[in-house]
Amino acid sequence: MMNDINAIKELNSELNIVYRYLRKLQITHADAEDIVQETAYKYLLYSDTIQSSKIRSWLIRVALNFHYDQCRKKKRDELFLNNGILDTDIEEDPEALILLKEKRGQLEHALSKLKPRYRELLLLKYQTELSYEEISTLLELPVGSVKTNLFRARKQLAKVYKEEKHER
């Protein structure tokens, strides 16, 4: 009984991470909830076959596949980032809050100028904190390609971010 409760808490925690990731891709609240619900349902159906070390990457892959299927049905072509790239708890200091919002805006703008693949890799690595191996499995790419593309994505993000700061 206690194992079941812990398993449910762990699943809920992982599904919350999936939900936040979907929102970062600027998927609406309602759509993200639907996707997470469908993902949870599929997890319950196939939980015996999923390695416990790969639950998060499996959930994200299922959620993204379901979303892409829905996009194809609705003939949507692009995914965009949502507000709030940085999830940082900050004290009620108005000045710090304004600076944080400005940095978020700059980072979000810089991320929006990157290739969709670079954005996705950066979010998977730094937002959902997946390992290179998990990202490799999730995106069906060799680990070396993931590392190379993440290096390029970071380099491109830094370049775009610096250009944005100089334009303002």
DSSP file with accessible surface (Angstrom, degrees, kcal/mol):
  #  RESIDUE AA STRUCTURE BP1 BP2  ACC     N-H-->O    O-->H-N    N-H-->O    O-->H-N    TCO  KAPPA ALPHA  PHI   PSI    X-CA   Y-CA   Z-CA
    1    1 A M     >        0   0  175      0, 0.0     4,-1.8     0, 0.0     5,-0.1   0.000 360.0 360.0 360.0 -45.9    0.0    0.0    0.0
    2    2 A M  H  >  +     0   0  131      1,-0.2     4,-2.4     2,-0.2     5,-0.2   0.867 360.0  55.1 -65.4 -36.7    2.8    2.4    0.9
    3    3 A N  H  > S+     0   0  130      2,-0.2     4,-2.4     1,-0.2    -1,-0.2   0.891 106.5  51.4 -60.6 -40.8    4.6    1.5   -2.3
    4    4 A D  H  > S+     0   0  102      2,-0.2     4,-2.4     1,-0.2    -2,-0.2   0.909 109.5  49.3 -63.9 -41.6    1.5    2.4   -4.3
    5    5 A I  H  X S+     0   0   70     -4,-1.8     4,-2.5     1,-0.2    -2,-0.2   0.930 112.5  47.3 -64.9 -43.5    1.3    5.8   -2.6
    6    6 A N  H  X S+     0   0   82     -4,-2.4     4,-2.5     1,-0.2    -1,-0.2   0.896 111.4  51.5 -64.1 -39.4    5.0    6.5   -3.3
    7    7 A A  H  X S+     0   0   52     -4,-2.4     4,-2.7     2,-0.2    -2,-0.2   0.905 110.4  48.6 -64.1 -39.7    4.6    5.4   -6.9
    8    8 A I  H  X S+     0   0  116     -4,-2.4     4,-2.8     2,-0.2    -2,-0.2   0.921 111.6  49.5 -67.1 -41.4    1.6    7.7   -7.3
    9    9 A K  H  X S+     0   0  138     -4,-2.5     4,-2.3     2,-0.2    -2,-0.2   0.913 112.4  48.0 -62.9 -42.6    3.5   10.7   -5.8
   10   10 A E  H  X S+     0   0   99     -4,-2.5     4,-2.5     2,-0.2    -2,-0.2   0.930 112.6  48.3 -64.1 -44.3    6.5   10.0   -8.0
   11   11 A L  H  X S+     0   0   24     -4,-2.7     4,-2.8     1,-0.2     5,-0.2   0.927 111.2  50.8 -61.9 -44.0    4.3    9.8  -11.1
   12   12 A N  H  X S+     0   0   90     -4,-2.8     4,-2.1     1,-0.2    -1,-0.2   0.915 110.0  50.1 -60.8 -42.2    2.5   13.0  -10.1
   13   13 A S  H  X S+     0   0   60     -4,-2.3     4,-1.6     2,-0.2    -1,-0.2   0.925 112.3  46.7 -61.5 -45.7    5.8   14.7   -9.7
   14   14 A E  H  X S+     0   0   26     -4,-2.5     4,-2.2     1,-0.2    -2,-0.2   0.897 110.8  52.3 -64.7 -39.4    7.0   13.5  -13.1
   15   15 A L  H  X S+     0   0   17     -4,-2.8     4,-2.6     1,-0.2    -1,-0.2   0.862 105.7  55.1 -67.5 -32.2    3.8   14.6  -14.8
   16   16 A N  H  X S+     0   0   74     -4,-2.1     4,-2.5     2,-0.2    -1,-0.2   0.894 107.3  50.0 -64.8 -39.1    4.1   18.0  -13.3
   17   17 A I  H  X S+     0   0   20     -4,-1.6     4,-2.4     2,-0.2    -2,-0.2   0.922 110.8  49.3 -63.4 -43.4    7.5   18.3  -14.9
   18   18 A V  H  X S+     0   0    0     -4,-2.2     4,-2.6     2,-0.2    -2,-0.2   0.934 110.5  51.1 -61.1 -44.4    6.0   17.2  -18.2
   19   19 A Y  H  X S+     0   0   54     -4,-2.6     4,-2.4     1,-0.2    -2,-0.2   0.939 110.5  47.8 -59.2 -48.4    3.2   19.8  -17.8
   20   20 A R  H  X S+     0   0  111     -4,-2.5     4,-1.9     1,-0.2    -1,-0.2   0.895 111.1  51.8 -62.2 -38.1    5.7   22.6  -17.1
   21   21 A Y  H  X S+     0   0    1     -4,-2.4     4,-1.1     2,-0.2    -1,-0.2   0.935 109.1  49.9 -63.5 -43.2    7.8   21.6  -20.1
   22   22 A L  H ><>S+     0   0    1     -4,-2.6     5,-1.8     1,-0.2     3,-0.5   0.903 109.2  51.7 -62.4 -39.7    4.7   21.6  -22.4
   23   23 A R  H ><5S+     0   0   64     -4,-2.4     3,-1.8     1,-0.2    -1,-0.2   0.864 103.8  57.9 -66.0 -33.5    3.8   25.1  -21.1
   24   24 A K  H 3<5S+     0   0   14     -4,-1.9    58,-1.9     1,-0.3    -1,-0.2   0.783 100.6  57.2 -65.4 -25.9    7.4   26.3  -21.9
   25   25 A L  T <<5S-     0   0   12     -4,-1.1    55,-0.9    -3,-0.5    -1,-0.3   0.300 124.1-111.0 -84.8  10.4    6.7   25.2  -25.5
   26   26 A Q  T < 5 +     0   0   97     -3,-1.8     2,-0.4     1,-0.3    -3,-0.2   0.810  63.0 156.9  61.6  36.6    3.7   27.6  -25.3
   27   27 A I      < -     0   0    3     -5,-1.8    -1,-0.3     1,-0.1    -2,-0.1  -0.752  49.9-102.9 -84.0 135.7    1.1   24.9  -25.4
   28   28 A T     >  -     0   0   72     -2,-0.4     4,-3.1     1,-0.1     5,-0.2  -0.130  25.4-112.0 -60.8 158.4   -2.1   26.3  -23.8
   29   29 A H  H  > S+     0   0   88      1,-0.2     4,-2.5     2,-0.2     5,-0.2   0.922 117.7  47.4 -55.6 -48.4   -3.0   25.3  -20.3
   30   30 A A  H  > S+     0   0   53      1,-0.2     4,-2.2     2,-0.2    -1,-0.2   0.918 114.1  46.0 -63.8 -44.2   -6.0   23.3  -21.5
   31   31 A D  H  > S+     0   0   34      2,-0.2     4,-2.7     1,-0.2    -1,-0.2   0.908 112.1  51.6 -64.8 -42.1   -4.0   21.5  -24.2
   32   32 A A  H  X S+     0   0    0     -4,-3.1     4,-2.7     1,-0.2     5,-0.2   0.913 109.6  50.0 -62.2 -40.7   -1.2   20.8  -21.8
   33   33 A E  H  X S+     0   0   97     -4,-2.5     4,-2.5    -5,-0.2    -1,-0.2   0.919 111.6  48.5 -62.6 -43.0   -3.6   19.3  -19.2
   34   34 A D  H  X S+     0   0   87     -4,-2.2     4,-2.5     2,-0.2    -2,-0.2   0.910 112.1  48.8 -62.4 -42.8   -5.2   17.1  -21.9
   35   35 A I  H  X S+     0   0    4     -4,-2.7     4,-2.6     2,-0.2    -2,-0.2   0.927 112.1  48.1 -64.1 -44.4   -1.8   15.9  -23.1
   36   36 A V  H  X S+     0   0   23     -4,-2.7     4,-2.9     2,-0.2     5,-0.2   0.910 111.1  51.4 -64.1 -39.5   -0.6   15.2  -19.5
   37   37 A Q  H  X S+     0   0  139     -4,-2.5     4,-2.3     2,-0.2    -2,-0.2   0.938 111.9  46.0 -63.4 -44.1   -3.9   13.3  -18.9
   38   38 A E  H  X S+     0   0   61     -4,-2.5     4,-2.4     1,-0.2    -2,-0.2   0.903 112.7  51.2 -64.2 -39.2   -3.4   11.2  -22.0
   39   39 A T  H  X S+     0   0    0     -4,-2.6     4,-2.5     2,-0.2    -2,-0.2   0.915 109.3  49.9 -64.7 -42.7    0.2   10.6  -21.1
   40   40 A A  H  X S+     0   0   19     -4,-2.9     4,-2.5     2,-0.2    -1,-0.2   0.911 109.8  51.6 -62.4 -42.2   -0.8    9.4  -17.6
   41   41 A Y  H  X S+     0   0  131     -4,-2.3     4,-1.8     1,-0.2    -2,-0.2   0.941 111.3  46.4 -60.2 -46.5   -3.3    7.1  -19.1
   42   42 A K  H  X S+     0   0   62     -4,-2.4     4,-2.1     1,-0.2    -1,-0.2   0.875 110.0  54.7 -65.7 -35.9   -0.7    5.6  -21.4
   43   43 A Y  H  X S+     0   0   39     -4,-2.5     4,-1.2     1,-0.2    -1,-0.2   0.930 107.1  50.0 -61.5 -45.1    1.7    5.3  -18.5
   44   44 A L  H  < S+     0   0  115     -4,-2.5    -1,-0.2     1,-0.2    -2,-0.2   0.862 111.9  49.2 -62.6 -33.5   -0.8    3.3  -16.5
   45   45 A L  H  < S+     0   0   86     -4,-1.8    -1,-0.2     1,-0.2    -2,-0.2   0.881 125.8  25.2 -70.1 -38.4   -1.4    1.0  -19.5
   46   46 A Y  H >< S+     0   0  126     -4,-2.1     3,-1.8     1,-0.1     4,-0.5   0.214  81.2 117.4-114.7  14.8    2.3    0.4  -20.1
   47   47 A S  G >< S+     0   0   40     -4,-1.2     3,-0.9     1,-0.3    -1,-0.1   0.796  71.7  61.8 -58.9 -29.4    4.0    0.9  -16.8
   48   48 A D  G 3  S+     0   0  147      1,-0.2    -1,-0.3    -3,-0.2    -2,-0.1   0.777 105.5  47.5 -67.1 -24.7    5.2   -2.7  -16.5
   49   49 A T  G <  S+     0   0  112     -3,-1.8     2,-0.5     2,-0.1    -1,-0.2   0.475  92.2  93.6 -96.5  -2.3    7.3   -2.3  -19.6
   50   50 A I  S <  S-     0   0   22     -3,-0.9     2,-0.2    -4,-0.5     5,-0.1  -0.796  75.7-125.8 -98.6 129.1    9.0    1.0  -18.7
   51   51 A Q    >   -     0   0  119     -2,-0.5     3,-1.8     1,-0.1     4,-0.2  -0.503  18.7-130.3 -68.0 136.7   12.4    1.0  -17.0
   52   52 A S  G >  S+     0   0   99      1,-0.3     3,-0.9    -2,-0.2     4,-0.3   0.812 106.6  57.5 -61.9 -28.1   12.2    3.1  -13.8
   53   53 A S  G 3  S+     0   0   79      1,-0.2    -1,-0.3     2,-0.1     4,-0.2   0.644 109.7  45.2 -76.2 -12.2   15.3    5.0  -14.7
   54   54 A K  G <> S+     0   0   72     -3,-1.8     4,-2.3     1,-0.1    -1,-0.2   0.178  76.1 110.2-116.9  17.9   13.7    6.2  -18.0
   55   55 A I  H <> S+     0   0   14     -3,-0.9     4,-3.0     1,-0.2     5,-0.2   0.940  79.1  48.6 -60.7 -48.1   10.2    7.2  -16.8
   56   56 A R  H  > S+     0   0   53     -4,-0.3     4,-2.6     1,-0.2     5,-0.2   0.938 113.7  44.8 -61.4 -47.8   10.7   10.9  -17.3
   57   57 A S  H  > S+     0   0    4      1,-0.2     4,-2.4     2,-0.2    -1,-0.2   0.895 113.9  51.4 -65.7 -35.5   12.1   10.6  -20.8
   58   58 A W  H  X S+     0   0   66     -4,-2.3     4,-2.6     2,-0.2     5,-0.2   0.940 111.0  47.8 -64.2 -46.2    9.3    8.1  -21.7
   59   59 A L  H  X S+     0   0    0     -4,-3.0     4,-2.7     1,-0.2    -2,-0.2   0.919 113.1  47.9 -61.5 -43.2    6.6   10.5  -20.4
   60   60 A I  H  X S+     0   0    0     -4,-2.6     4,-2.9    -5,-0.2     5,-0.2   0.926 112.1  49.4 -64.9 -43.1    8.0   13.5  -22.3
   61   61 A R  H  X S+     0   0   47     -4,-2.4     4,-2.8    -5,-0.2     5,-0.2   0.938 112.9  46.7 -62.4 -45.2    8.3   11.5  -25.5
   62   62 A V  H  X S+     0   0   19     -4,-2.6     4,-2.6     2,-0.2     5,-0.2   0.934 113.8  49.0 -62.5 -43.6    4.7   10.2  -25.2
   63   63 A A  H  X S+     0   0    0     -4,-2.7     4,-2.7    -5,-0.2    -2,-0.2   0.934 113.5  45.7 -62.8 -46.0    3.5   13.7  -24.4
   64   64 A L  H  X S+     0   0    0     -4,-2.9     4,-3.2     2,-0.2     5,-0.2   0.918 112.2  51.0 -65.1 -42.4    5.3   15.3  -27.3
   65   65 A N  H  X S+     0   0   70     -4,-2.8     4,-2.4    -5,-0.2    -1,-0.2   0.926 111.6  47.8 -60.3 -43.4    4.2   12.5  -29.7
   66   66 A F  H  X S+     0   0   34     -4,-2.6     4,-2.3    -5,-0.2    -2,-0.2   0.932 113.5  48.2 -62.9 -43.4    0.6   13.1  -28.7
   67   67 A H  H  X S+     0   0    4     -4,-2.7     4,-2.8     1,-0.2    -2,-0.2   0.928 110.7  50.1 -62.8 -45.6    1.0   16.8  -29.1
   68   68 A Y  H  X S+     0   0   60     -4,-3.2     4,-2.6     1,-0.2    -1,-0.2   0.899 109.6  52.1 -61.4 -38.5    2.5   16.5  -32.5
   69   69 A D  H  X S+     0   0   64     -4,-2.4     4,-2.1    -5,-0.2    -1,-0.2   0.926 110.9  47.5 -61.1 -43.1   -0.3   14.2  -33.5
   70   70 A Q  H  X S+     0   0   50     -4,-2.3     4,-2.1     1,-0.2    -2,-0.2   0.897 110.6  52.2 -65.3 -39.0   -2.8   16.8  -32.4
   71   71 A C  H  X>S+     0   0   11     -4,-2.8     5,-2.5     1,-0.2     4,-0.7   0.905 108.1  50.8 -62.9 -43.1   -0.9   19.6  -34.2
   72   72 A R  H ><5S+     0   0  162     -4,-2.6     3,-0.6     1,-0.2    -1,-0.2   0.911 110.2  50.1 -61.8 -39.3   -1.0   17.6  -37.4
   73   73 A K  H 3<5S+     0   0  152     -4,-2.1    -1,-0.2     1,-0.2    -2,-0.2   0.876 117.6  39.2 -65.2 -37.5   -4.7   17.1  -37.0
   74   74 A K  H 3<5S-     0   0  106     -4,-2.1    -1,-0.2    -5,-0.1    -2,-0.2   0.421 110.7-124.2 -91.0  -1.6   -5.1   20.9  -36.4
   75   75 A K  T <<5 +     0   0  173     -4,-0.7     2,-0.4    -3,-0.6    -3,-0.2   0.841  53.7 156.9  59.5  39.0   -2.5   21.7  -39.1
   76   76 A R      < -     0   0   94     -5,-2.5    -1,-0.2    -6,-0.1    -2,-0.1  -0.750  23.0-171.0 -88.5 144.5   -0.4   23.7  -36.8
   77   77 A D        +     0   0  157     -2,-0.4     2,-0.3     1,-0.1    -1,-0.1   0.751  55.5  44.8-107.7 -31.3    3.2   24.0  -37.9
   78   78 A E        -     0   0  126     -7,-0.1     2,-0.4    38,-0.0    -1,-0.1  -0.893  55.5-149.0-125.9 151.4    5.2   25.6  -35.1
   79   79 A L        -     0   0   37     -2,-0.3     2,-0.3    -3,-0.1   -53,-0.2  -0.926  21.1-162.4-110.1 139.1    5.7   25.4  -31.4
   80   80 A F        -     0   0  101    -55,-0.9     2,-0.2    -2,-0.4    32,-0.0  -0.844  22.0-103.6-120.1 159.9    6.6   28.5  -29.5
   81   81 A L        -     0   0   10     -2,-0.3   -56,-0.3    27,-0.1     2,-0.2  -0.489  32.1-132.2 -78.8 150.2    8.1   29.1  -26.1
   82   82 A N        -     0   0   30    -58,-1.9    -1,-0.1    -2,-0.2   -58,-0.1  -0.504  33.7 -84.3 -93.3 166.6    5.9   30.3  -23.2
   83   83 A N  S    S+     0   0  109     -2,-0.2    -1,-0.2     1,-0.2   -57,-0.1  -0.302 102.2  51.6 -62.8 155.2    6.7   33.1  -20.8
   84   84 A G        +     0   0   15     17,-0.1    -1,-0.2    -3,-0.1    -2,-0.1   0.958  49.5 169.7  85.5  54.3    8.8   32.3  -17.9
   85   85 A I  S    S+     0   0   13     19,-0.2     2,-0.6     1,-0.1    -2,-0.1   0.899  72.0  57.3 -62.5 -39.7   11.9   30.5  -19.1
   86   86 A L        -     0   0   59     14,-0.1     2,-1.0     2,-0.1    -1,-0.1  -0.826  68.9-161.9 -97.6 122.1   13.5   30.8  -15.7
   87   87 A D        +     0   0   90     -2,-0.6     2,-0.5     2,-0.0    -2,-0.0  -0.778  33.6 155.0 -99.7  88.5   11.5   29.3  -12.8
   88   88 A T        -     0   0   70     -2,-1.0     2,-0.5     2,-0.0    -2,-0.1  -0.957  42.8-134.1-121.5 130.8   13.2   31.1   -9.9
   89   89 A D        -     0   0  166     -2,-0.5     2,-0.4     0, 0.0    -2,-0.0  -0.701  33.6-178.2 -78.1 130.0   11.8   31.8   -6.5
   90   90 A I        -     0   0   60     -2,-0.5     7,-0.0     1,-0.0    -2,-0.0  -0.971  28.0-107.1-133.0 146.5   12.6   35.4   -5.7
   91   91 A E        -     0   0  164     -2,-0.4     2,-1.1     1,-0.1     6,-0.1  -0.142  46.4 -92.4 -63.4 168.9   11.9   37.5   -2.7
   92   92 A E  S    S+     0   0  174      4,-0.1    -1,-0.1     5,-0.0     3,-0.1  -0.020  78.9 137.5 -77.5  37.3    9.3   40.1   -2.8
   93   93 A D     >  -     0   0   76     -2,-1.1     4,-2.6     1,-0.2     5,-0.2  -0.756  45.2-155.0 -86.0 111.0   11.9   42.7   -3.8
   94   94 A P  H  > S+     0   0   88      0, 0.0     4,-2.4     0, 0.0     5,-0.2   0.880  91.7  50.6 -57.4 -40.2   10.3   44.8   -6.6
   95   95 A E  H  > S+     0   0  138      2,-0.2     4,-2.4     1,-0.2     5,-0.2   0.934 112.4  46.0 -64.8 -45.3   13.7   45.8   -8.1
   96   96 A A  H  > S+     0   0   27      1,-0.2     4,-2.6     2,-0.2    -1,-0.2   0.888 111.8  52.9 -64.3 -37.8   14.9   42.2   -8.2
   97   97 A L  H  X S+     0   0   59     -4,-2.6     4,-2.5     2,-0.2    -2,-0.2   0.919 109.3  48.3 -64.8 -40.9   11.6   41.1   -9.7
   98   98 A I  H  X S+     0   0  110     -4,-2.4     4,-2.3     1,-0.2    -2,-0.2   0.929 112.6  48.4 -65.3 -43.8   11.8   43.8  -12.4
   99   99 A L  H  X S+     0   0   84     -4,-2.4     4,-2.6     2,-0.2    -1,-0.2   0.904 111.2  50.7 -62.9 -41.4   15.4   42.7  -13.3
  100  100 A L  H  X S+     0   0   20     -4,-2.6     4,-2.8     2,-0.2    -2,-0.2   0.929 110.2  49.3 -62.6 -43.5   14.4   39.1  -13.3
  101  101 A K  H  X S+     0   0  131     -4,-2.5     4,-2.4     1,-0.2    -1,-0.2   0.896 111.1  50.3 -63.3 -38.7   11.5   39.8  -15.7
  102  102 A E  H  X S+     0   0  103     -4,-2.3     4,-2.5     2,-0.2    -1,-0.2   0.935 111.8  47.0 -64.8 -44.2   13.8   41.8  -18.0
  103  103 A K  H  X S+     0   0  118     -4,-2.6     4,-2.9     2,-0.2     5,-0.2   0.905 111.7  51.5 -63.7 -41.0   16.3   38.9  -18.0
  104  104 A R  H  X S+     0   0   55     -4,-2.8     4,-3.2     1,-0.2     5,-0.2   0.927 110.1  49.5 -60.4 -43.9   13.5   36.4  -18.7
  105  105 A G  H  X S+     0   0   32     -4,-2.4     4,-2.5     2,-0.2    -2,-0.2   0.913 112.6  46.5 -62.4 -43.0   12.3   38.6  -21.6
  106  106 A Q  H  X S+     0   0   12     -4,-2.5     4,-2.5     2,-0.2    -2,-0.2   0.924 115.6  45.4 -65.3 -44.5   15.8   38.9  -23.1
  107  107 A L  H  X S+     0   0   35     -4,-2.9     4,-3.0     2,-0.2     5,-0.2   0.927 113.4  49.8 -65.6 -43.4   16.4   35.2  -22.7
  108  108 A E  H  X S+     0   0   42     -4,-3.2     4,-2.3    -5,-0.2    -2,-0.2   0.920 111.7  48.6 -60.8 -42.9   13.0   34.3  -24.1
  109  109 A H  H  X S+     0   0   73     -4,-2.5     4,-0.8    -5,-0.2    -1,-0.2   0.915 112.4  48.1 -64.1 -43.3   13.6   36.6  -27.1
  110  110 A A  H >< S+     0   0    0     -4,-2.5     3,-0.9     1,-0.2     4,-0.4   0.922 112.0  49.7 -63.7 -43.2   17.0   35.1  -27.7
  111  111 A L  H >< S+     0   0    7     -4,-3.0     3,-1.5     1,-0.2    -2,-0.2   0.884 104.2  59.2 -62.5 -36.3   15.6   31.5  -27.5
  112  112 A S  H 3< S+     0   0   58     -4,-2.3    -1,-0.2     1,-0.3    -2,-0.2   0.738 101.0  56.3 -67.0 -20.1   12.8   32.4  -29.9
  113  113 A K  T << S+     0   0  106     -3,-0.9    -1,-0.3    -4,-0.8    -2,-0.2   0.538  92.0  92.8 -87.3  -7.7   15.4   33.3  -32.5
  114  114 A L  S <  S-     0   0    8     -3,-1.5    39,-0.0    -4,-0.4    -3,-0.0  -0.423  92.3 -87.1 -81.3 162.3   17.1   29.8  -32.3
  115  115 A K     >  -     0   0  130      1,-0.1     4,-2.4    -2,-0.1     3,-0.3  -0.366  41.0-115.5 -59.8 146.1   16.3   26.9  -34.5
  116  116 A P  H  > S+     0   0   88      0, 0.0     4,-2.7     0, 0.0     5,-0.2   0.878 116.4  54.1 -54.6 -37.2   13.4   24.9  -33.0
  117  117 A R  H  > S+     0   0  100      1,-0.2     4,-2.6     2,-0.2     5,-0.2   0.916 108.3  48.5 -65.6 -41.5   15.7   21.9  -32.5
  118  118 A Y  H  > S+     0   0   22     -3,-0.3     4,-2.6     2,-0.2    -1,-0.2   0.921 111.7  49.7 -64.0 -43.6   18.2   24.0  -30.6
  119  119 A R  H  X S+     0   0   25     -4,-2.4     4,-2.5     2,-0.2     5,-0.2   0.943 111.8  48.9 -57.9 -47.3   15.4   25.4  -28.4
  120  120 A E  H  X S+     0   0   21     -4,-2.7     4,-2.7    -5,-0.2     5,-0.2   0.926 111.6  48.3 -61.1 -45.1   14.1   21.9  -27.7
  121  121 A L  H  X S+     0   0    0     -4,-2.6     4,-2.5     1,-0.2     5,-0.2   0.922 111.7  49.3 -62.7 -44.6   17.5   20.6  -26.8
  122  122 A L  H  X>S+     0   0   12     -4,-2.6     4,-2.8     1,-0.2     5,-0.6   0.915 113.1  46.8 -62.7 -42.0   18.2   23.5  -24.4
  123  123 A L  I  X>S+     0   0    7     -4,-2.5     5,-2.0    -5,-0.2     4,-1.7   0.912 112.5  49.6 -66.8 -41.5   14.8   23.1  -22.7
  124  124 A L  I  <5S+     0   0    0     -4,-2.7     6,-2.3    -5,-0.2    -2,-0.2   0.914 118.0  39.9 -63.4 -40.7   15.2   19.3  -22.4
  125  125 A K  I  <5S+     0   0   44     -4,-2.5    -2,-0.2     4,-0.2    -1,-0.2   0.938 131.8  20.7 -74.9 -47.1   18.7   19.6  -20.9
  126  126 A Y  I  <5S+     0   0  118     -4,-2.8    -3,-0.2    -5,-0.2    -2,-0.2   0.751 128.2  41.6-102.2 -25.8   18.3   22.6  -18.6
  127  127 A Q  I  <<S+     0   0   37     -4,-1.7    -3,-0.2    -5,-0.6    -4,-0.1   0.922 130.7  23.7 -85.1 -51.3   14.5   22.9  -18.0
  128  128 A T  S   <S-     0   0    3     -5,-2.0    -3,-0.1     2,-0.1    -4,-0.1   0.517  98.5-134.4 -94.4  -5.0   13.7   19.2  -17.5
  129  129 A E        +     0   0  146     -6,-0.4    -4,-0.2     1,-0.2     2,-0.2   0.850  40.6 168.4  57.5  42.0   17.2   18.3  -16.5
  130  130 A L        -     0   0    1     -6,-2.3    -1,-0.2     1,-0.1     2,-0.1  -0.564  34.0-116.0 -82.0 151.0   17.5   15.2  -18.7
  131  131 A S     >  -     0   0   38     -2,-0.2     4,-2.5     1,-0.1     5,-0.2  -0.329  28.9-104.9 -77.3 167.6   20.8   13.5  -19.2
  132  132 A Y  H  > S+     0   0   61      1,-0.2     4,-2.7     2,-0.2     5,-0.1   0.907 123.4  52.0 -58.7 -40.7   22.4   13.3  -22.6
  133  133 A E  H  > S+     0   0  104      2,-0.2     4,-2.4     1,-0.2    -1,-0.2   0.904 109.2  48.6 -64.4 -41.7   21.4    9.6  -22.8
  134  134 A E  H  > S+     0   0   39      2,-0.2     4,-2.8     1,-0.2    -1,-0.2   0.913 113.0  47.3 -65.7 -41.7   17.8   10.4  -22.0
  135  135 A I  H  X S+     0   0    0     -4,-2.5     4,-2.9     2,-0.2     5,-0.2   0.916 110.5  53.7 -64.1 -41.3   17.7   13.1  -24.6
  136  136 A S  H  X>S+     0   0   17     -4,-2.7     5,-1.9    -5,-0.2     4,-0.9   0.929 112.7  42.8 -57.6 -46.8   19.3   10.8  -27.1
  137  137 A T  H  <5S+     0   0   74     -4,-2.4     3,-0.4     3,-0.2    -2,-0.2   0.928 114.7  50.9 -65.2 -44.9   16.6    8.2  -26.4
  138  138 A L  H  <5S+     0   0    4     -4,-2.8    -2,-0.2     1,-0.2    -1,-0.2   0.909 120.7  32.3 -61.2 -44.1   13.9   10.7  -26.5
  139  139 A L  H  <5S-     0   0   15     -4,-2.9    -1,-0.2    -5,-0.2    -2,-0.2   0.423 105.3-123.6 -96.3  -1.2   14.9   12.3  -29.8
  140  140 A E  T  <5 +     0   0  168     -4,-0.9    -3,-0.2    -3,-0.4    -4,-0.1   0.925  67.1 131.3  56.3  50.1   16.2    9.1  -31.3
  141  141 A L      < -     0   0   40     -5,-1.9    -1,-0.2    -6,-0.2    -2,-0.1  -0.931  65.8 -96.2-125.7 152.3   19.6   10.7  -31.9
  142  142 A P     >  -     0   0   86      0, 0.0     4,-1.9     0, 0.0     3,-0.4  -0.376  35.3-118.2 -63.6 149.0   23.1    9.4  -31.1
  143  143 A V  H  > S+     0   0   44      1,-0.2     4,-2.6     2,-0.2     5,-0.2   0.886 115.2  56.8 -57.0 -40.0   24.5   10.7  -27.8
  144  144 A G  H  > S+     0   0   43      1,-0.2     4,-2.6     2,-0.2    -1,-0.2   0.894 105.8  49.7 -59.6 -39.7   27.4   12.4  -29.7
  145  145 A S  H  > S+     0   0   46     -3,-0.4     4,-2.9     2,-0.2     5,-0.2   0.888 109.4  51.9 -66.5 -38.6   24.9   14.3  -31.9
  146  146 A V  H  X S+     0   0    0     -4,-1.9     4,-2.5     2,-0.2     5,-0.2   0.949 112.2  45.6 -62.0 -46.7   23.0   15.5  -28.8
  147  147 A K  H  X S+     0   0   98     -4,-2.6     4,-2.3     2,-0.2    -2,-0.2   0.927 115.0  47.3 -63.0 -44.6   26.2   16.8  -27.2
  148  148 A T  H  X S+     0   0   61     -4,-2.6     4,-2.4    -5,-0.2    -2,-0.2   0.937 114.2  46.2 -63.0 -47.2   27.3   18.4  -30.5
  149  149 A N  H  X S+     0   0   35     -4,-2.9     4,-2.5     1,-0.2    -1,-0.2   0.864 111.6  51.7 -67.2 -34.6   24.0   20.1  -31.1
  150  150 A L  H  X S+     0   0    0     -4,-2.5     4,-2.8    -5,-0.2     5,-0.2   0.908 109.1  51.0 -66.9 -39.9   23.7   21.2  -27.4
  151  151 A F  H  X S+     0   0  115     -4,-2.3     4,-2.4    -5,-0.2    -2,-0.2   0.948 113.5  44.8 -59.6 -47.4   27.2   22.8  -27.7
  152  152 A R  H  X S+     0   0  130     -4,-2.4     4,-2.8     1,-0.2    -2,-0.2   0.886 112.1  52.4 -64.5 -39.0   26.1   24.6  -30.9
  153  153 A A  H  X S+     0   0    0     -4,-2.5     4,-2.8     2,-0.2    -2,-0.2   0.922 110.7  46.8 -64.0 -44.6   22.8   25.6  -29.3
  154  154 A R  H  X S+     0   0   80     -4,-2.8     4,-2.6     2,-0.2    -2,-0.2   0.921 113.8  48.6 -62.2 -43.1   24.5   27.1  -26.3
  155  155 A K  H  X S+     0   0  143     -4,-2.4     4,-2.1    -5,-0.2    -2,-0.2   0.931 113.9  45.9 -63.2 -44.4   27.0   28.9  -28.5
  156  156 A Q  H  X S+     0   0   73     -4,-2.8     4,-2.8     2,-0.2     5,-0.2   0.907 111.9  51.8 -66.4 -40.6   24.2   30.3  -30.7
  157  157 A L  H  X S+     0   0   30     -4,-2.8     4,-2.9     1,-0.2     5,-0.2   0.924 109.7  49.5 -62.5 -43.9   22.1   31.3  -27.7
  158  158 A A  H  X S+     0   0   46     -4,-2.6     4,-2.4     2,-0.2    -1,-0.2   0.917 112.4  48.2 -61.0 -42.7   25.1   33.2  -26.3
  159  159 A K  H  X S+     0   0  115     -4,-2.1     4,-2.2     2,-0.2    -2,-0.2   0.950 114.9  43.7 -63.7 -48.4   25.7   35.0  -29.6
  160  160 A V  H  X S+     0   0    7     -4,-2.8     4,-2.5     1,-0.2    -2,-0.2   0.910 113.0  52.7 -65.2 -40.1   22.0   35.9  -30.0
  161  161 A Y  H  X S+     0   0   56     -4,-2.9     4,-2.1    -5,-0.2    -1,-0.2   0.921 109.9  47.8 -62.8 -43.8   21.7   37.0  -26.4
  162  162 A K  H  X S+     0   0  134     -4,-2.4     4,-1.8    -5,-0.2    -1,-0.2   0.908 111.6  50.7 -64.1 -41.4   24.8   39.3  -26.6
  163  163 A E  H  X S+     0   0   85     -4,-2.2     4,-1.5     1,-0.2    -2,-0.2   0.908 109.5  51.3 -63.1 -40.2   23.4   40.8  -29.9
  164  164 A E  H  X S+     0   0    5     -4,-2.5     4,-1.1     1,-0.2    -1,-0.2   0.897 108.1  51.4 -63.1 -40.7   20.0   41.4  -28.1
  165  165 A K  H  < S+     0   0  112     -4,-2.1    -1,-0.2     1,-0.2    -2,-0.2   0.867 110.2  49.4 -65.8 -35.5   21.7   43.2  -25.2
  166  166 A H  H  < S+     0   0  161     -4,-1.8    -1,-0.2     1,-0.2    -2,-0.2   0.787 107.1  55.4 -75.4 -26.4   23.6   45.5  -27.6
  167  167 A E  H  <        0   0  136     -4,-1.5    -1,-0.2    -5,-0.2    -2,-0.2   0.764 360.0 360.0 -74.6 -27.3   20.5   46.4  -29.6
  168  168 A R     <        0   0  165     -4,-1.1    -3,-0.0    -3,-0.1    -4,-0.0  -0.180 360.0 360.0 -82.2 360.0   18.6   47.6  -26.5
